[in-house]
Each structure stands twice: as C-alpha cells, then as structure tokens.
Amino acid sequence: VDCISIPGLDLWFNSEDHLPYHFHAKKPGWWEIRVPFLECTEKHLEWKLKWLKKGDGPTGNERKKILEAVLAHRTELLVEWDIKVRTEEDK
C-alpha cells in the first residue's frame, strides 16, 4: 500500500486477491489482520484476524491509527487496489 503508512505496521495488497476490497496489516511478530476498507465507518474499523502470535491483536491505538488512515485515504485505497490487485472475479 503506497497511499498510507503507519509506523510499526506493514501494509500491503496481495495480487490476485479476492473481494471484498481490503488490505493486510501486520505488526511483525505479533499479528496480521485483513481490513475491508469500504466497510469501515467513522466510528468503526472493520477487520478480521488472519493470525495471532502474541497479544490480543491490534491495540486500541493501532486500530484508531488504521481507521484514521482508511477514512482519510479511502478513495486512494480503492484506486490503488484497482491498479495493483487482479481478483479472481476479474479473470
């Protein structure tokens, strides 16, 4: 993901991924989540846990930072998804 950056987290799209539109976020050595960014609202970060190694997943502060980035850059995320991700449905 080029349009947003959050210190301490890795953010990316998988090529040939599936819908819904989403990106992956990982705190290395701790957890990885999938964020369906079109499903997020002003007061709610939608996310699904992919794996957990330590802790309980993203902290409240990490969730807040991810949500702020999604809300500020949702259009850019959608454009970047369309450029970088070719879904199974597109084949």
C-alpha positions in Angstrom: 0.0 0.0 0.0 1.6 3.2 -1.1 -1.1 5.8 -0.2 -0.9 5.2 3.6 1.8 4.4 6.1 1.6 3.7 9.8 4.8 3.4 11.8 5.4 -0.1 13.2 2.9 -1.7 10.8 3.4 -3.4 7.4 0.5 -2.7 5.0 0.0 -4.4 1.6 -2.3 -5.7 -1.0 -2.0 -9.3 -2.3 -2.0 -9.6 -6.1 -4.9 -11.7 -7.5 -6.7 -11.4 -4.1 -10.4 -11.8 -3.5 -13.2 -9.4 -2.8 -14.2 -7.5 -0.7 -11.7 -4.7 -1.3 -9.2 -5.0 1.5 -5.6 -4.6 2.6 -3.5 -6.6 5.0 -1.8 -5.0 8.1 0.8 -6.8 10.1 2.6 -6.0 13.3 5.7 -8.1 12.7 5.9 -11.0 15.3 2.5 -10.1 16.8 -0.5 -10.3 14.4 -1.9 -9.9 10.9 -5.3 -8.6 10.1 -7.3 -8.0 6.9 -9.1 -4.6 6.6 -12.0 -4.4 4.3 -11.7 -0.6 3.9 -15.1 0.0 2.2 -16.8 -1.5 5.2 -15.2 0.9 7.8 -17.3 3.7 9.2 -16.5 6.9 11.0 -16.7 5.1 14.3 -15.8 1.5 13.4 -12.8 -0.2 12.0 -13.9 -3.4 10.3 -11.1 -6.0 10.5 -10.6 -9.8 10.5 -7.8 -11.5 12.3 -5.6 -13.6 10.0 -3.1 -14.8 12.6 -2.1 -14.1 16.1 1.3 -14.9 17.7 1.4 -12.5 20.7 -1.1 -10.3 22.4 -4.7 -9.8 21.6 -4.4 -8.3 18.1 -4.3 -4.6 17.3 -4.4 -2.3 20.3 -7.0 0.5 20.6 -4.4 3.0 19.5 -3.3 0.9 16.5 -7.0 0.4 15.5 -7.5 4.2 15.8 -4.5 4.9 13.5 -5.6 2.4 10.9 -9.2 3.8 10.9 -7.9 7.4 10.6 -5.8 6.4 7.6 -8.6 4.5 6.0 -11.1 7.4 6.4 -8.5 9.9 5.1 -7.5 7.8 2.1 -10.4 5.5 1.2 -10.5 6.8 -2.4 -6.8 6.4 -2.9 -7.0 2.9 -1.4 -9.7 2.0 -3.9 -7.7 3.4 -6.9 -4.5 1.6 -5.7 -6.5 -1.7 -5.3 -7.8 -1.4 -8.9 -4.3 -0.8 -10.2 -2.4 -3.5 -8.2 -4.9 -6.3 -7.4 -6.4 -8.5 -10.0 -9.2 -10.5 -8.4 -10.3 -14.0 -9.3 -13.6 -12.3 -10.4 -11.7 -10.2 -12.9 -10.2 -13.3 -14.8 
